[in-house]
Amino acid sequence: MKREVIIAICCTAVMVAAANFAVGRAASNSVPRQLMRKINAAGPVIDVLGIGNSLMAAGFDPTAAQDTFQKAGRSVIAVNGGLGATTEIEQLALTRLALRKHTVLDLVYGFCDLQLTTGVPLKNSELIGNRAMLYYLEPQLTLRYGRFDLLNRLEFQTYRCCALLRERSNIWAKVEKMRRAMEEVGMPRQETNQFGRRADFNLLESADSNEFARHCREKMTSGDLLSPVLQELFQEAEASGSRITVVEMPMHPLHVSRFYGLAAWKEFRSQSRLAVERAGAVYIDGSGWVPDEGDFQDHLHLARSGAARFSRLLAEELLRRGAYGAPRAR
Amino acid sequence: MLQFFEEFKAIFEYASGVTDDPPPRGQSWMRSPLWWGIWWAILILLIVAFSGQSSKFIYIDF
């Protein structure tokens, strides 16, 4: 009997190890890895590097930015390093990746609302989807800034070693897609965009303007205007000789009218601007640059037309700052 | 058809531990430790695939 149990356990272990290998292989083309390859494959000089979450991923059109520079007689390489569903730790890791292998002339950091401030402490269970990159790209940054408790720290180290756990959300994504397909049987099809269900993004906005104003006031009272992770991101970029531009990404006209007219937001924005400028970066308010609802794919993300429009305006703004030297031949 | 469902039921009752008696006929492979190893691995992988998701799981761009 004992021998049979050992054989069964060995058989289980072999099958789980095979599944672990298969999941690891399947994840080799995940979105974060594609982005890392894109950053690595850029030339030795990246003139404009966009960093941020899905707002930047959807909102920055490198081709439109390059064309605008080209018209002004400047040949530039622009790279969109934005990655959906990430926080500043992943963005720091991606920035460091770019700075290690390239000269980055202009780093453009895109954000909205209170995203420059410190988020809540991390939990290992939250590292799913694109955030799973924290397991393999500079995990020491996650341990330094994640504010894990002991249990989560142990979980993080364990998950790092096992593809089946580390890339669990690749499996979940397939299950979720199947679940959604079944949910829609006999029902009207739900509208989706490049990041998921369009309606889901309404959940990411504050419930009402009072709550938004309260959050602004809380952050101002605590003095938490620029998170330590972003401070490091800006310091490292500056130390590498990059110019840093922090840009409020264009927001849906409804979002702008609902939240950005509040006195608490105006005060918070002016304090944020000062904090950013103290950190050596330039602050640009681009929240109202795309006023047409048709240029958005949901309440938060720009559609292609909006991204092209924003990117042209951003390039013009960078050109206006006049920091570009003589045109370089390529 | 009825016999098929009865055998099907017997297999799952044995595999899920409802009974210690294996299905009456033609299922000797279920006594093999290899079968148990494969069955446990399938259960582990099903747990990984279906457990742990939260309602915040809304991004599907991967």
Contacts between the chains, C-beta under 8 A, distances in Angstrom:
chain1	res1	chain2	res2	distance
A	3	B	33	7.9
A	4	B	33	4.1
A	4	B	36	7.7
A	5	B	33	7.1
A	7	B	33	3.9
A	7	B	34	6.9
A	7	B	37	6.8
A	8	B	33	4.2
A	8	B	34	7.4
A	8	B	36	4.0
A	8	B	37	4.1
A	8	B	40	6.7
A	9	B	37	6.9
A	9	B	40	7.9
A	10	B	37	6.8
A	11	B	33	6.9
A	11	B	34	5.4
A	11	B	36	7.6
A	11	B	37	2.4
A	11	B	38	6.2
A	11	B	41	7.2
A	12	B	37	4.6
A	12	B	38	7.7
A	12	B	40	4.4
A	12	B	41	4.6
A	12	B	44	7.0
A	14	B	37	7.7
A	15	B	37	7.0
A	15	B	38	6.4
A	15	B	41	3.5
A	15	B	42	7.9
A	15	B	45	7.9
A	16	B	41	5.5
A	16	B	44	5.9
A	16	B	45	7.3
A	19	B	41	7.5
A	19	B	45	5.6
A	30	B	62	5.4
A	31	B	61	5.9
A	31	B	62	4.5
A	32	B	62	7.8
A	54	B	59	7.7
A	54	B	61	7.9
A	84	B	59	5.8
A	84	B	61	5.2
A	85	B	59	4.2
A	85	B	61	7.6
A	125	B	52	6.9
A	125	B	54	7.4
A	128	B	57	6.7
A	129	B	57	7.6
A	129	B	59	5.1
A	129	B	61	7.9
A	129	B	62	5.6
A	130	B	59	7.2
A	130	B	61	7.4
A	130	B	62	6.0
A	164	B	48	6.0
A	165	B	48	7.8
A	168	B	48	6.1
A	168	B	52	6.7
A	169	B	57	7.6
A	169	B	62	7.1
A	170	B	62	6.7
A	171	B	48	6.5
A	171	B	49	4.9
A	172	B	49	7.3
A	172	B	52	7.4
A	172	B	53	5.2
A	172	B	57	6.6
A	173	B	60	5.6
A	173	B	62	5.8
A	175	B	49	5.6
A	175	B	50	6.3
A	175	B	53	7.6
A	176	B	53	7.0
A	176	B	57	6.4
A	176	B	60	6.4
A	177	B	60	6.4
A	194	B	61	6.0
A	195	B	59	5.6
A	195	B	60	7.4
A	195	B	61	5.0
A	196	B	58	5.0
A	196	B	59	5.2
A	196	B	60	4.7
A	196	B	61	7.0
A	197	B	58	6.6
A	200	B	58	4.1
A	201	B	58	7.9
A	203	B	58	7.5
